[in-house]
Every structure is written in structure tokens, then in C-alpha cells.
Amino acid sequence: MTTTVTPSRGERTARSTPPGKRRTAPRRSRRPLRHAALPYVLLLPALVLELLVHLVPMLMGALMSFKELTQFSVRDWSAAPWAGFDNFAVSVDFDAPVGEALLKSFFTTCLFTLASVGLCWLLGTAAAVFLQEDFRGRGLLRAVFLVPYALPVYAAVITWAFMFQRDNGLINHVLHDQLGIGESPAFWLIGDNSFWALLTVSVWKGWPFAFLTVMAGLQNIPRDLYEAAALDGAGVWRQVRHITLPSLRPVNQVLVLVLFLWTFNDFNTPFVLFGKAAPEAADLISLHIYQSSFQTWNFGTGSAMSVLLLLFLLLVTGGYLLLTSRGRRAHG
């Protein structure tokens, strides 16, 4: 029996190459290089727009914080006198009226942010877990839950402002006229109640985002885990505690950070709800900086407050990411 041996490609090339001639290396295609550069080319327009829309104004604001920029020098702000760190010193002088008001606004914003983010996460997670089960009308409920997230912010907040009116608002009509709560209709847009009014609007428009994010994260959890836990006798709460929440940890880490940044920086909601001057109980730091800049015409101090806010958010974000990355390595 005869066995035929087929020479390899290298052997055929060596035989066909005359002695004394160097075999030329195969020419490499440039197509992989073009394919590797394609994502960067596609990202270039977005990077340029990000530079123009966000980075350039941020750098200009940081430069303005070192200038004595008032109503007398705002027309030619580049020629305004150099103030150095005086604007920052005024902002952090907590014994003076400007620094004391900023510190109080900062603590109000922290309390508001913790309450809003916590309630948004709680409501969103509960709704997402509830809608995991298949039942009649589940699709309709999902669409209804996403309505606050789809509505324009200004239209939604203006509607809430009308509902919070003292004499003819829907809130007082239900609470006082229908349920008989309180001796008289409450003032919701002034005084201490303004904090709860602002918190209600913030949670109403923020929790659908948490619901959508958690619902997407739940799709990646295998149903076999729940079936095995049910066979072992685990109830609904034990399944949520030992399966759902640990599996959603990466999603929740990103969700909480995004909600924190959005809520802490929120300007549209208090501005539309209260106008240019918010009550003291609902004086969020974003609106406070606006008032310090455009009401008193002290743009240098307002810019310094904005830079301090940026540094605080960067510090919190960096610490949070460092803490969560250590947590992932510990659980991994």
C-alpha cells in the first residue's frame, strides 16, 4: 500500500525559490489597521462636541473664579482685576454670611440627595421585582411607570407647581378637602413644606430611571437560580435577599452613582418649581450658586462656588469608585 505525502506550503515555496535568492516576506494587509482606527474616527465628533459644550465652559468658569468679576466688569470679563483665591476664601468663610449660607445650602442638598436617591432606588427596585412575574396587564404597567421619565421636565414640574397651589391645588384638595388632614390648606411652595414638595417631585421624576435600570439588570439573572431556591424552600424575601440583590450589585453601584450626581446637581426642578428664589428649606446648592451669581451680580464668587462643587463631586465620585472596586475584588 502506497502512502502519498503532500508537501506543506512552506516546503513548496522553498522548492520553487531558486538558490541564492531571498524569499520576500508576504505583504501585510493594512485593512486591520484601518479597522482598528475606525472606532476612534467615529468617536471624534462626539469628543469635539464634548470639548466645546462642556470642557471649554468649565475651564472658562474656573478662570472666572480667580477674577474680581462683578456687574462693573462683566462686560469685558477677560480684563477684570485678578482676585486670586479671594473668592474661594469668601465662599469657605463659614462665619461670614456668604459662607454660612453656602454651608447651610450644602447640608440641605446632602439631605435632599440622600432621601431622593434612597426613595428612587427603593421604588424602582420594588417595581422591577414585582413586574418580573408574568401576569395580565404587566406591559401596561411598565408603560405607565415610564411616563414620568418620558415627560419633559419643565412641563412635568410646572404641572406639579399648579398641584401644590394652596387654594386651588389638587394636593390640598385631596388632603384637606377630601381626607380632612390639617386644620387649613397647607402652603407647599413656601416654608418648611417646600422641602417635601421638592422631594416629591424629584422622586416622582427620578424613580422610573431606577426602575428601568434594575429591570434591565434582572434580565441577566438566570431563572434556574430562583427555581432551585424555591425547591429548597426559600420564600420570596429570601430569594430577593440572597439572589436578586447580590446579582444586581454591579448595576446598583452604577445606578446609585448616576442618581447621586443627577440629584445633587439638579437645577431645573427647584428653578421651575420655586422660581429664581427658593425657600430656605429647599435651597439646593445649584440654585444657591445661581442666586449668588445672577442676583447679587458677583460672578467671581459664584464661579468659585461652582469650582468647589465640582471638586466635591469629583472627590465623592473617586472615593465611591475606589470603594466599590475594592468591594468587587473582595466578592470576586
PyMOL commands that set and color helices and strands:
alter all, ss='L'
color gray80, all
select helices_A, chain A and resi 9-16+31-64+77-79+86-91+97-130+138-145+147-150+153-163+170-178+193-218+223-231+236-247+249-264+268-274+280-282+285-294+299-331
alter helices_A, ss='H'
color red, helices_A
deselect
rebuild
show_as cartoon
